[in-house]
Amino acid sequence: MISSLNHVTLSVSDLQRSFAFYADTLGFRPRARWARGAYLSVEGLWLCLTLDAQCRQGPLPEYTHLAFTVDAMHFRDRADALLARGVVRWQQNSSEGESLYFLDPDGHKLELHVGSLETRLASLRSAPYEGLELFD
């Protein structure tokens, strides 16, 4: 049985640039770095960056993305700081809770989000998606 998410690995085209983005721009804690990769962490997440010649050259058209939790009290400051650093938005927020949807240097889709699964489920109870089925 699966107990939790173990880690996320992202292919990157420039390890130094991506390491700086995740450490300096997003505030991940550097844990290890070597010629072709790095480990960083943030509460509850182990992130691996892997240098990959086959790395994407921009965002994929699909909706797949990683969302990171931000406290409501700090959302605007964090979002404004990211925008000031020139992050590219890939979508406007249309869901419950404040969100900033942005790209990393290789076009991986990311999101800063205020909320949790519980706040999303509460939102769905008041404004259900088409065909919604909720489970206990």
C-alpha positions as CSV (number, residue, x, y, z in Angstrom):
1,M,0.0,0.0,0.0
2,I,1.3,3.5,-0.8
3,S,1.7,5.7,2.2
4,S,2.8,9.0,0.7
5,L,4.4,10.8,-2.2
6,N,8.1,9.9,-2.1
7,H,9.8,12.4,-4.5
8,V,9.3,14.3,-7.7
9,T,12.0,14.3,-10.4
10,L,12.2,17.0,-13.0
11,S,14.3,16.9,-16.1
12,V,16.2,20.1,-16.6
13,S,18.3,21.5,-19.4
14,D,20.6,23.7,-17.3
15,L,21.2,22.4,-13.8
16,Q,22.7,25.6,-12.4
17,R,19.8,27.7,-13.6
18,S,17.1,25.3,-12.3
19,F,19.0,24.8,-9.0
20,A,19.0,28.6,-8.5
21,F,15.4,28.9,-9.4
22,Y,14.2,26.3,-6.9
23,A,16.6,27.4,-4.2
24,D,16.7,31.1,-4.5
25,T,13.4,32.0,-6.2
26,L,11.1,29.4,-4.6
27,G,13.0,28.9,-1.3
28,F,13.6,25.1,-1.5
29,R,16.4,23.9,0.8
30,P,19.4,22.6,-1.1
31,R,20.4,19.1,0.1
32,A,22.9,17.8,-2.5
33,R,24.3,18.6,-5.9
34,W,26.5,16.7,-8.3
35,A,27.5,17.1,-12.0
36,R,24.2,15.8,-13.4
37,G,21.6,16.4,-10.6
38,A,20.5,17.9,-7.3
39,Y,18.3,17.2,-4.4
40,L,16.3,20.0,-2.8
41,S,13.4,19.9,-0.3
42,V,10.5,21.9,1.1
43,E,8.2,20.6,3.8
44,G,6.8,17.3,2.7
45,L,8.6,17.2,-0.7
46,W,11.9,15.8,-1.9
47,L,12.6,17.3,-5.3
48,C,15.3,15.9,-7.7
49,L,16.6,17.9,-10.6
50,T,18.2,15.8,-13.3
51,L,20.2,17.1,-16.2
52,D,18.6,15.7,-19.3
53,A,19.5,16.3,-23.0
54,Q,15.9,15.3,-23.9
55,C,14.4,18.0,-21.6
56,R,11.3,19.8,-22.9
57,Q,11.9,23.1,-24.6
58,G,8.8,24.8,-23.1
59,P,5.4,23.9,-21.5
60,L,3.4,21.0,-22.7
61,P,-0.2,21.7,-23.8
62,E,-1.7,19.5,-21.1
63,Y,-2.9,20.7,-17.7
64,T,-0.5,18.6,-15.6
65,H,1.3,20.7,-13.0
66,L,2.8,20.8,-9.5
67,A,1.1,23.0,-6.9
68,F,2.8,24.3,-3.8
69,T,1.0,25.5,-0.7
70,V,1.4,29.1,0.4
71,D,-0.2,30.5,3.5
72,A,-3.0,33.0,2.7
73,M,-1.3,35.7,4.7
74,H,1.9,35.5,2.5
75,F,0.3,34.7,-0.9
76,R,0.3,38.2,-2.3
77,D,3.9,38.9,-1.3
78,R,5.1,35.6,-2.7
79,A,3.2,36.0,-5.9
80,D,4.4,39.6,-6.4
81,A,8.0,38.5,-5.7
82,L,7.8,35.8,-8.3
83,L,6.2,38.1,-10.9
84,A,8.9,40.7,-10.2
85,R,11.5,38.0,-11.0
86,G,9.9,37.6,-14.4
87,V,8.2,34.2,-14.0
88,V,5.8,33.5,-16.9
89,R,2.2,32.8,-16.2
90,W,0.6,29.9,-18.0
91,Q,-3.0,30.3,-16.8
92,Q,-5.2,32.6,-14.8
93,N,-6.8,31.2,-11.6
94,S,-10.4,30.1,-12.0
95,S,-10.7,27.7,-9.0
96,E,-11.3,28.0,-5.2
97,G,-8.4,29.7,-3.3
98,E,-5.9,32.2,-4.6
99,S,-3.4,30.8,-7.1
100,L,-0.5,31.9,-9.3
101,Y,0.2,29.5,-12.2
102,F,3.7,30.0,-13.5
103,L,6.5,28.2,-15.4
104,D,9.9,27.1,-14.2
105,P,13.0,27.8,-16.5
106,D,12.3,24.6,-18.5
107,G,8.5,25.1,-18.9
108,H,7.4,22.8,-16.1
109,K,4.0,24.1,-15.0
110,L,3.9,25.1,-11.4
111,E,1.3,26.7,-9.1
112,L,1.3,28.6,-5.8
113,H,-2.0,27.8,-4.1
114,V,-3.8,28.9,-1.0
115,G,-6.0,26.1,0.2
116,S,-6.1,22.4,0.8
117,L,-8.0,19.3,-0.3
118,E,-10.6,20.0,2.4
119,T,-11.2,23.6,1.2
120,R,-11.5,22.3,-2.4
121,L,-14.1,19.7,-1.3
122,A,-16.1,22.3,0.6
123,S,-16.1,24.5,-2.5
124,L,-17.3,21.5,-4.6
125,R,-20.2,20.9,-2.2
126,S,-21.4,24.4,-2.8
127,A,-20.6,24.6,-6.5
128,P,-20.3,21.0,-7.9
129,Y,-18.5,20.1,-11.1
130,E,-20.5,18.4,-13.7
131,G,-20.9,14.7,-12.8
132,L,-19.4,15.2,-9.4
133,E,-19.3,12.2,-7.0
134,L,-17.9,12.8,-3.5
135,F,-16.6,9.9,-1.4
136,D,-16.3,9.7,2.4
